[in-house]
Amino acid sequence: MSEYLVIGMNKEELDTPVLLIDLDILEKNIKTMGDYYNQKNSALRPHQRGHRLPLIAENQLDCGARGVPITSLGLAEYYDGCSITDILKALSGKALDVHTAVNVAAELYMGTGTCGVQIEEAKSFAKEVEKVKDVRFKGICRCSHESSCTTGDL
């Protein structure tokens, strides 16, 4: 098989794993999510761990998302290099290096087997974050297995 994939190629010929996207459905879903959260006056911050593509993140931001949560420094730097600048990063040291502050949100654990802070611990977690130089606590992020975060006011 050629090292380059060709549009129209038979799917049985693809090496796996491979990301296949129906662009019409993707764009419709992104617009639907953006419209829904904009009507609710809620900040949509769709997680990037599913696709890891700045091009999709740009589309999400264009449709009303208020930023993108990233789970690793390397990916955050990559996105930043692709002009995606509203990235949640808990990086006090990096903030100090570039003389800025970083806004963070606490992701609440929703029992989905992913990460997050237990609801009972969110207040004390926020107080601990506030103690870190050049890191600003900006709210609560409720994430579910659908990989989208909502906040009241980030």
SELUM-201970 format. One record per residue: y negated, x negated, z of N, C-alpha, C, CB in turn; residue in three letters. Coordinates in Angstrom, 1 decimal. Glycine has a CB too. Layout:
BEGIN
    n_c2    n_c1    n_c3   ca_c2   ca_c1   ca_c3    c_c2    c_c1    c_c3   cb_c2   cb_c1   cb_c3  type
       Y       X       Z       Y       X       Z       Y       X       Z       Y       X       Z   ALA
...
END
This chain:
BEGIN
    n_c2    n_c1    n_c3   ca_c2   ca_c1   ca_c3    c_c2    c_c1    c_c3   cb_c2   cb_c1   cb_c3  type
     1.2    -0.8     0.0     0.0     0.0     0.0    -1.2    -0.9     0.0     0.0     1.0     1.2   MET
    -2.3    -0.5    -0.7    -3.5    -1.2    -0.8    -4.1    -1.2     0.6    -4.5    -0.5    -1.8   SER
    -4.9    -2.3     0.9    -5.6    -2.4     2.2    -6.7    -1.4     2.3    -6.1    -3.8     2.4   GLU
    -7.1    -0.7     1.2    -8.2     0.2     1.3    -7.6     1.6     1.0    -9.3    -0.1     0.2   TYR
    -8.1     2.6     1.8    -7.7     4.0     1.6    -8.5     4.6     0.5    -7.8     4.8     3.0   LEU
    -7.9     5.5    -0.2    -8.6     6.1    -1.3    -8.7     7.6    -1.1    -7.9     5.8    -2.7   VAL
    -9.8     8.2    -1.3   -10.0     9.7    -1.2    -9.0    10.3    -2.1   -11.4    10.1    -1.5   ILE
    -8.3    11.3    -1.6    -7.3    12.0    -2.5    -5.9    11.4    -2.3    -7.7    12.0    -3.9   GLY
    -5.8    10.3    -1.6    -4.5     9.7    -1.4    -3.5    10.7    -0.7    -4.6     8.4    -0.5   MET
    -2.2    10.6    -1.0    -1.2    11.4    -0.3    -1.1    11.0     1.1     0.1    11.3    -1.1   ASN
    -1.2    12.0     2.0    -1.2    11.7     3.5     0.1    11.0     3.9    -1.3    13.0     4.3   LYS
     1.2    11.2     3.3     2.4    10.5     3.6     2.3     9.0     3.4     3.6    11.0     2.8   GLU
     1.4     8.5     2.6     1.2     7.1     2.3     0.3     6.4     3.3     0.6     6.9     0.9   GLU
    -0.3     7.1     4.2    -1.3     6.5     5.2    -0.5     5.8     6.3    -2.2     7.6     5.7   LEU
    -1.0     4.7     6.7    -0.5     4.0     7.9    -1.1     4.8     9.1    -1.0     2.5     7.9   ASP
    -0.3     4.9    10.1    -0.7     5.5    11.3    -0.9     4.5    12.5     0.3     6.7    11.7   THR
    -1.7     4.8    13.4    -2.6     6.0    13.5    -3.8     5.8    12.5    -3.1     6.2    14.9   PRO
    -4.2     7.0    12.1    -5.4     7.0    11.2    -6.2     8.3    11.5    -4.9     7.0     9.7   VAL
    -7.5     8.1    11.4    -8.4     9.3    11.7    -8.7    10.0    10.4    -9.7     8.8    12.4   LEU
    -8.3    11.3    10.4    -8.6    12.1     9.2    -9.5    13.2     9.7    -7.2    12.7     8.6   LEU
   -10.6    13.4     8.9   -11.6    14.4     9.3   -11.9    15.3     8.1   -12.9    13.6     9.7   ILE
   -11.9    16.6     8.4   -12.4    17.6     7.5   -13.9    17.7     7.8   -11.6    19.0     7.6   ASP
   -14.7    17.1     6.9   -16.1    17.0     7.2   -16.8    18.4     7.3   -16.8    16.2     6.1   LEU
   -16.4    19.4     6.6   -17.0    20.7     6.7   -16.7    21.3     8.1   -16.4    21.6     5.6   ASP
   -15.5    21.2     8.5   -15.2    21.7     9.9   -15.9    20.9    11.0   -13.6    21.7    10.1   ILE
   -15.9    19.6    10.8   -16.6    18.7    11.8   -18.1    19.1    11.9   -16.5    17.3    11.4   LEU
   -18.7    19.2    10.8   -20.2    19.6    10.8   -20.4    21.0    11.4   -20.8    19.5     9.4   GLU
   -19.5    21.9    11.1   -19.7    23.3    11.6   -19.5    23.3    13.1   -18.6    24.2    10.9   LYS
   -18.5    22.5    13.6   -18.2    22.5    15.1   -19.4    21.8    15.8   -16.9    21.7    15.3   ASN
   -19.9    20.7    15.2   -21.0    20.0    15.9   -22.2    20.9    15.9   -21.4    18.7    15.1   ILE
   -22.5    21.7    14.9   -23.7    22.6    14.9   -23.4    23.7    15.8   -23.9    23.2    13.4   LYS
   -22.2    24.3    15.9   -21.9    25.4    16.8   -22.1    24.9    18.3   -20.5    25.8    16.6   THR
   -21.6    23.7    18.6   -21.8    23.2    20.0   -23.3    23.0    20.3   -21.0    21.9    20.2   MET
   -24.0    22.4    19.4   -25.4    22.1    19.6   -26.2    23.4    19.8   -26.0    21.4    18.4   GLY
   -25.9    24.4    18.9   -26.6    25.7    19.1   -26.3    26.4    20.4   -26.2    26.6    17.9   ASP
   -25.0    26.4    20.8   -24.6    27.0    22.0   -25.4    26.4    23.2   -23.1    26.9    22.2   TYR
   -25.3    25.1    23.3   -26.0    24.5    24.5   -27.5    24.5    24.5   -25.5    23.0    24.6   TYR
   -28.1    24.5    23.3   -29.5    24.7    23.2   -29.9    26.1    23.6   -30.0    24.4    21.7   ASN
   -29.2    27.1    23.3   -29.5    28.5    23.7   -29.3    28.6    25.3   -28.5    29.5    23.1   GLN
   -28.5    27.8    25.9   -28.3    27.9    27.3   -29.2    27.0    28.1   -26.8    27.5    27.7   LYS
   -30.1    26.3    27.3   -31.0    25.3    27.9   -30.2    24.2    28.7   -32.1    25.9    28.8   ASN
   -29.1    23.8    28.2   -28.3    22.9    28.9   -28.2    21.6    28.0   -26.9    23.4    29.2   SER
   -28.1    20.5    28.6   -28.0    19.2    27.9   -26.6    18.9    27.5   -28.6    18.0    28.7   ALA
   -26.3    18.9    26.2   -25.0    18.5    25.7   -25.0    17.0    25.5   -24.7    19.3    24.4   LEU
   -24.0    16.4    26.1   -23.7    14.9    25.9   -22.3    14.7    25.5   -24.1    14.1    27.2   ARG
   -22.0    14.9    24.2   -20.6    14.8    23.8   -20.0    13.4    23.9   -20.4    15.3    22.3   PRO
   -18.9    13.3    24.6   -18.2    12.0    24.8   -17.8    11.4    23.5   -17.0    12.2    25.8   HIS
   -17.8    10.1    23.5   -17.5     9.4    22.2   -16.1     8.8    22.2   -18.5     8.3    22.1   GLN
   -15.3     9.0    23.3   -14.0     8.4    23.3   -13.0     8.9    22.3   -13.4     8.5    24.7   ARG
   -13.3    10.1    21.8   -12.4    10.7    20.8   -12.5    10.1    19.4   -12.6    12.1    20.7   GLY
   -13.7     9.8    19.0   -13.9     9.3    17.6   -14.5     7.9    17.5   -14.8    10.3    16.9   HIS
   -15.4     7.6    18.5   -16.0     6.2    18.5   -16.7     5.9    17.2   -15.0     5.2    18.8   ARG
   -17.4     6.8    16.6   -18.1     6.6    15.4   -19.6     6.9    15.5   -17.5     7.4    14.2   LEU
   -20.5     6.0    15.5   -21.9     6.2    15.6   -22.4     7.2    14.6   -22.7     4.9    15.4   PRO
   -21.8     7.3    13.4   -22.2     8.2    12.4   -22.0     9.7    12.9   -21.4     8.0    11.1   LEU
   -20.9     9.9    13.6   -20.7    11.3    14.1   -21.7    11.5    15.3   -19.2    11.4    14.6   ILE
   -21.9    10.5    16.1   -22.9    10.6    17.2   -24.3    10.9    16.7   -23.0     9.3    18.0   ALA
   -24.7    10.3    15.6   -26.0    10.7    15.0   -26.0    12.1    14.6   -26.3     9.8    13.7   GLU
   -25.0    12.6    14.0   -24.9    14.0    13.6   -25.0    14.9    14.9   -23.6    14.3    12.8   ASN
   -24.3    14.5    15.9   -24.4    15.3    17.2   -25.8    15.3    17.8   -23.4    14.7    18.2   GLN
   -26.4    14.2    17.7   -27.8    14.1    18.2   -28.8    14.9    17.3   -28.3    12.6    18.3   LEU
   -28.6    14.9    16.0   -29.4    15.7    15.1   -29.2    17.2    15.4   -29.1    15.3    13.7   ASP
   -28.1    17.6    15.9   -27.8    19.0    16.1   -28.1    19.4    17.6   -26.4    19.3    15.8   CYS
   -28.8    18.6    18.3   -29.3    19.0    19.6   -28.7    18.3    20.8   -29.0    20.4    19.8   GLY
   -27.7    17.4    20.6   -27.1    16.7    21.8   -28.2    15.8    22.3   -25.9    15.8    21.4   ALA
   -28.2    15.6    23.7   -29.3    14.9    24.3   -28.9    13.4    24.6   -29.7    15.5    25.6   ARG
   -27.8    13.0    24.2   -27.3    11.7    24.4   -25.8    11.6    24.3   -27.8    11.1    25.7   GLY
   -25.3    10.4    24.4   -23.8    10.2    24.3   -23.3     9.4    25.5   -23.5     9.6    23.0   VAL
   -22.3     9.9    26.3   -21.7     9.1    27.3   -20.7     8.1    26.6   -20.9     9.9    28.3   PRO
   -20.8     6.8    27.1   -19.9     5.8    26.6   -19.1     5.2    27.8   -20.7     4.7    25.8   ILE
   -17.9     4.8    27.6   -17.1     4.4    28.7   -16.9     2.9    28.8   -15.7     5.0    28.6   THR
   -17.4     2.1    27.9   -17.3     0.7    28.0   -18.6     0.0    27.5   -16.1     0.2    27.1   SER
   -18.9    -1.2    28.1   -20.0    -1.9    27.7   -20.0    -2.3    26.2   -20.1    -3.2    28.6   LEU
   -18.9    -2.8    25.7   -18.8    -3.2    24.3   -19.1    -2.1    23.4   -17.4    -3.7    24.0   GLY
   -18.6    -0.9    23.7   -18.9     0.3    22.8   -20.4     0.7    22.9   -18.0     1.4    23.2   LEU
   -20.9     0.6    24.1   -22.3     0.9    24.3   -23.2    -0.1    23.5   -22.7     0.8    25.8   ALA
   -22.8    -1.4    23.6   -23.6    -2.3    22.8   -23.5    -2.1    21.3   -23.1    -3.8    23.1   GLU
   -22.3    -1.7    20.8   -22.1    -1.4    19.4   -22.9    -0.2    19.0   -20.6    -1.1    19.2   TYR
   -22.9     0.8    19.8   -23.7     2.0    19.5   -25.2     1.7    19.5   -23.4     3.2    20.5   TYR
   -25.6     0.9    20.5   -27.0     0.5    20.5   -27.4    -0.3    19.3   -27.2    -0.4    21.8   ASP
   -26.5    -1.1    18.8   -26.7    -1.9    17.5   -26.8    -1.0    16.3   -25.7    -2.9    17.4   GLY
   -26.3     0.2    16.4   -26.3     1.2    15.3   -27.4     2.2    15.5   -24.9     1.9    15.2   CYS
   -28.4     1.9    16.4   -29.5     2.7    16.6   -29.3     4.0    17.4   -30.2     3.1    15.4   SER
   -28.2     4.1    18.1   -27.9     5.2    19.0   -28.4     4.7    20.4   -26.4     5.6    19.1   ILE
   -29.5     5.1    20.8   -30.1     4.5    22.0   -30.0     5.3    23.3   -31.6     4.2    21.8   THR
   -29.7     6.6    23.2   -29.6     7.4    24.4   -28.1     7.4    24.9   -30.0     8.9    24.2   ASP
   -27.8     6.3    25.5   -26.4     6.0    25.9   -26.4     5.9    27.5   -25.8     4.7    25.3   ILE
   -25.4     6.6    28.1   -25.3     6.5    29.6   -24.6     5.2    29.9   -24.5     7.7    30.2   LEU
   -25.3     4.3    30.6   -24.7     3.0    31.0   -25.0     2.7    32.4   -25.2     1.8    30.1   LYS
   -24.0     2.4    33.2   -24.2     2.0    34.6   -24.3     0.5    34.7   -23.1     2.6    35.5   ALA
   -25.3    -0.1    34.3   -25.4    -1.5    34.1   -26.6    -2.1    34.7   -25.3    -1.9    32.6   LEU
   -26.7    -2.1    36.0   -27.9    -2.6    36.7   -28.2    -4.1    36.3   -27.7    -2.6    38.2   SER
   -27.2    -4.9    36.2   -27.4    -6.3    35.8   -28.1    -6.4    34.5   -26.1    -7.1    35.8   GLY
   -27.6    -5.6    33.5   -28.1    -5.7    32.2   -29.6    -5.1    32.2   -27.3    -4.8    31.2   LYS
   -29.8    -4.1    33.0   -31.2    -3.5    33.1   -32.1    -4.6    33.6   -31.2    -2.3    34.0   ALA
   -31.7    -5.3    34.7   -32.5    -6.4    35.2   -32.8    -7.5    34.2   -31.8    -7.0    36.4   LEU
   -31.8    -7.8    33.4   -32.0    -8.8    32.4   -33.0    -8.5    31.4   -30.7    -9.1    31.6   ASP
   -33.1    -7.2    31.0   -34.1    -6.8    30.0   -35.3    -6.1    30.6   -33.4    -5.9    28.9   VAL
   -35.4    -6.1    31.9   -36.6    -5.6    32.6   -36.8    -4.1    32.3   -37.9    -6.3    32.2   HIS
   -35.7    -3.3    32.5   -35.8    -1.9    32.3   -35.0    -1.2    33.4   -35.3    -1.5    30.9   THR
   -34.8     0.1    33.3   -34.0     0.9    34.2   -33.0     1.7    33.4   -34.9     1.8    35.1   ALA
   -31.9     2.0    34.1   -30.8     2.8    33.4   -30.7     4.1    34.1   -29.5     2.0    33.4   VAL
   -30.6     5.2    33.3   -30.4     6.5    33.9   -28.9     6.8    33.8   -31.2     7.6    33.0   ASN
   -28.4     7.3    35.0   -27.0     7.6    35.0   -26.7     9.0    35.6   -26.2     6.6    35.9   VAL
   -25.6     9.6    35.3   -25.2    10.9    35.8   -23.8    10.7    36.4   -25.1    12.0    34.7   ALA
   -23.5    11.5    37.4   -22.2    11.5    38.0   -21.3    12.5    37.3   -22.2    11.9    39.5   ALA
   -20.2    12.0    36.8   -19.2    12.9    36.1   -18.3    13.5    37.2   -18.4    12.1    35.0   GLU
   -18.2    14.8    37.3   -17.4    15.4    38.3   -16.0    15.5    37.8   -17.9    16.9    38.5   LEU
   -15.0    15.2    38.7   -13.6    15.2    38.3   -13.2    16.7    38.3   -12.7    14.5    39.4   TYR
   -12.6    17.1    37.2   -12.3    18.5    37.0   -10.8    18.8    36.9   -12.9    19.0    35.7   MET
   -10.1    17.8    37.5    -8.6    18.0    37.6    -7.9    17.9    36.3    -8.3    19.4    38.1   GLY
    -8.5    17.2    35.3    -7.8    17.0    34.0    -7.1    15.7    33.8    -8.9    17.2    32.9   THR
    -7.0    14.9    34.9    -6.3    13.7    34.8    -7.2    12.6    34.3    -5.1    13.8    33.9   GLY
    -8.5    12.8    34.2    -9.4    11.8    33.7   -10.2    11.2    34.9   -10.4    12.3    32.6   THR
   -11.3    10.6    34.6   -12.1    10.0    35.7   -13.1    11.0    36.2   -12.8     8.8    35.2   CYS
   -13.8    10.6    37.3   -14.9    11.4    37.8   -14.9    11.4    39.3   -14.7    12.9    37.4   GLY
   -16.0    11.9    39.9   -16.2    11.9    41.3   -15.8    13.3    41.8   -17.7    11.7    41.7   VAL
   -15.1    13.3    42.9   -14.7    14.6    43.5   -16.0    15.4    43.9   -13.8    14.4    44.8   GLN
   -16.0    16.7    43.8   -17.2    17.5    44.0   -17.7    17.2    45.4   -16.9    19.0    43.9   ILE
   -16.8    17.1    46.4   -17.3    16.9    47.8   -18.0    15.5    48.0   -16.1    17.0    48.8   GLU
   -17.7    14.6    47.1   -18.3    13.2    47.2   -19.5    13.0    46.4   -17.2    12.2    46.9   GLU
   -19.9    14.0    45.6   -21.0    13.8    44.6   -22.3    13.5    45.3   -21.2    15.1    43.8   ALA
   -22.6    14.1    46.4   -23.9    13.8    47.1   -24.0    12.4    47.6   -24.1    14.8    48.2   LYS
   -22.9    12.0    48.2   -22.9    10.6    48.8   -22.9     9.6    47.6   -21.7    10.4    49.7   SER
   -22.2     9.9    46.5   -22.2     9.0    45.4   -23.6     8.9    44.8   -21.2     9.6    44.3   PHE
   -24.3    10.0    44.7   -25.7    10.0    44.2   -26.6     9.1    45.1   -26.3    11.4    44.1   ALA
   -26.4     9.2    46.4   -27.2     8.4    47.3   -26.9     6.9    47.1   -26.9     8.8    48.8   LYS
   -25.6     6.6    46.9   -25.3     5.2    46.6   -25.9     4.6    45.3   -23.7     5.0    46.6   GLU
   -25.8     5.5    44.3   -26.4     5.1    43.0   -27.9     4.8    43.2   -26.2     6.2    41.9   VAL
   -28.6     5.6    43.9   -30.0     5.4    44.1   -30.4     4.1    44.8   -30.6     6.6    45.0   GLU
   -29.4     3.5    45.5   -29.7     2.3    46.2   -29.6     1.1    45.2   -28.6     2.1    47.3   LYS
   -29.0     1.3    44.0   -28.9     0.2    43.1   -30.2    -0.1    42.3   -27.7     0.5    42.1   VAL
   -30.6    -1.3    42.3   -31.9    -1.6    41.7   -31.8    -1.3    40.2   -32.2    -3.1    41.9   LYS
   -32.9    -0.7    39.7   -33.0    -0.4    38.3   -32.0     0.6    37.7   -33.0    -1.6    37.5   ASP
   -31.4     1.4    38.6   -30.5     2.5    38.1   -31.1     3.8    38.7   -29.0     2.2    38.6   VAL
   -31.3     4.8    37.9   -31.8     6.0    38.3   -30.8     7.1    38.2   -33.1     6.4    37.5   ARG
   -30.5     7.8    39.3   -29.6     9.0    39.3   -30.3    10.2    38.6   -29.0     9.3    40.7   PHE
   -29.7    10.7    37.6   -30.4    11.8    36.9   -29.7    13.1    36.9   -30.6    11.4    35.5   LYS
   -28.5    13.2    37.5   -27.9    14.5    37.5   -26.4    14.5    37.6   -28.3    15.4    36.4   GLY
   -25.8    15.7    37.5   -24.3    15.9    37.5   -23.9    16.2    36.1   -23.9    17.0    38.5   ILE
   -22.8    15.6    35.7   -22.2    15.8    34.4   -20.8    16.4    34.7   -22.0    14.5    33.6   CYS
   -20.6    17.6    34.2   -19.3    18.3    34.3   -18.5    18.1    33.0   -19.4    19.8    34.7   ARG
   -17.5    17.3    33.0   -16.7    17.0    31.8   -15.4    17.7    31.9   -16.5    15.5    31.6   CYS
   -14.9    18.2    30.8   -13.6    18.8    30.7   -12.7    18.1    29.7   -13.7    20.3    30.4   SER
   -11.5    18.5    29.6   -10.6    17.9    28.6   -11.1    18.0    27.2    -9.2    18.4    28.8   HIS
   -12.1    18.8    26.9   -12.6    18.9    25.5   -13.5    17.8    25.2   -13.4    20.2    25.4   GLU
   -13.8    16.9    26.2   -14.5    15.6    25.9   -16.0    15.9    25.7   -14.0    14.9    24.8   SER
   -16.6    16.9    26.2   -18.0    17.2    26.1   -18.6    17.3    27.5   -18.3    18.5    25.3   SER
   -19.7    16.8    27.7   -20.4    16.8    29.0   -21.6    17.8    29.0   -20.8    15.4    29.5   CYS
   -21.8    18.5    30.0   -23.0    19.3    30.2   -23.7    19.0    31.4   -22.6    20.8    30.1   THR
   -25.0    19.0    31.4   -25.8    18.7    32.6   -26.9    19.8    32.6   -26.3    17.3    32.6   THR
   -27.4    20.0    33.8   -28.5    20.9    34.0   -29.8    20.3    33.5   -28.6    21.3    35.4   GLY
   -30.0    19.0    33.6   -31.3    18.5    33.3   -31.5    17.1    33.0   -32.2    18.8    34.5   ASP
   -30.4    16.5    32.4   -30.5    15.1    32.0   -31.4    14.9    30.8   -29.2    14.5    31.8   LEU
END
